[in-house]
Amino acid sequence: MPSGHATTAITLTYVLIALFPRYRWVWIGLGFTLAVSRVMVNAHYVSDIIAGSAIAIVVGEAADVDVSA
């Protein structure tokens, strides 16, 4: 079962990168940390995190919208 937390974290990372590209590495680091924390607390397997992240990446790419003013 894909991790909903990982999916949400990576999707939020995509949105924050679109809104604040200057802090791209901060958002990536935070999203990665939250996703990996699910494994560290034994809430999910690594495969669940990979599946949740893959879903988020597909949705993020599909919904990529230009937010520049």
C-alpha positions, 0 to 999 in steps of 0.5 A: 500500500503506497504511503499517503504521507510520502505522497503528500510530502512529495506533492507538497514539495512539487508545489513549493518548488513551483512557488519558491524555486529559490529554496528548491533544495530545502523543499526537497530535503524536507520532503525526503526527510518526511518520507524517510521518517515513515520507514524509520518509525516502522510505519511503512516499508521502503517499497511503500515510500517509493510507490507513494513518491512515484504517484506524487511525481506522476501527479506533480508532472501531470498538474505542472502549472506555470505559477509565474505572474 
